[in-house]
Amino acid sequence: MCDAAYRGGLLLETAGPHDEVAKVLPPLTVADEQLELGLGILDESVASTVGRRTLAA
């Protein structure tokens, strides 16, 4: 997911013992338009990643 976000222009940081947590750290002064753009990139990244994987039950 982080690779897909990076290709879209969004930097994410991972955390957790298996990098299972994605951290989004926007600046406190982010404009609404920039926040919407970033969240759109994040949404597309998650959707493209989940679409390629088989989730365990």
C-alpha positions as CSV (number, residue, x, y, z in Angstrom):
1,M,0.0,0.0,0.0
2,C,2.8,2.4,0.9
3,D,4.5,1.8,-2.5
4,A,1.2,2.5,-4.3
5,A,0.7,5.7,-2.3
6,Y,4.3,6.8,-3.0
7,R,3.7,6.3,-6.8
8,G,0.7,8.5,-6.4
9,G,2.7,11.2,-4.6
10,L,1.9,10.5,-1.0
11,L,4.4,9.5,1.6
12,L,3.3,7.0,4.3
13,E,5.2,5.6,7.2
14,T,4.7,2.1,8.5
15,A,4.9,0.9,12.1
16,G,4.3,-2.3,14.0
17,P,6.2,-5.6,14.2
18,H,5.1,-6.5,10.7
19,D,4.6,-3.0,9.2
20,E,0.8,-3.5,9.5
21,V,0.1,0.1,10.5
22,A,0.3,2.9,8.0
23,K,0.8,6.3,9.6
24,V,-0.4,9.5,7.8
25,L,1.2,12.6,9.1
26,P,-0.2,15.7,7.4
27,P,1.0,19.1,8.6
28,L,-1.3,21.0,11.0
29,T,-1.8,23.7,8.4
30,V,-2.8,21.5,5.5
31,A,-5.4,23.1,3.1
32,D,-8.7,21.3,2.6
33,E,-7.8,20.7,-1.1
34,Q,-4.5,19.1,-0.2
35,L,-6.1,16.9,2.4
36,E,-8.8,15.7,0.0
37,L,-6.1,15.0,-2.6
38,G,-4.0,13.0,-0.1
39,L,-7.0,11.1,1.2
40,G,-8.0,10.2,-2.4
41,I,-4.5,8.9,-3.1
42,L,-4.7,6.9,0.2
43,D,-8.1,5.5,-0.8
44,E,-6.8,4.4,-4.3
45,S,-3.7,2.8,-2.7
46,V,-5.7,0.8,-0.3
47,A,-8.2,-0.3,-3.0
48,S,-5.5,-1.3,-5.4
49,T,-3.6,-3.3,-2.7
50,V,-6.6,-5.1,-1.3
51,G,-7.8,-5.9,-4.8
52,R,-4.6,-7.8,-5.4
53,R,-4.5,-9.8,-2.2
54,T,-6.5,-12.6,-0.9
55,L,-7.5,-11.8,2.7
56,A,-7.3,-14.6,5.3
57,A,-10.6,-15.4,7.1
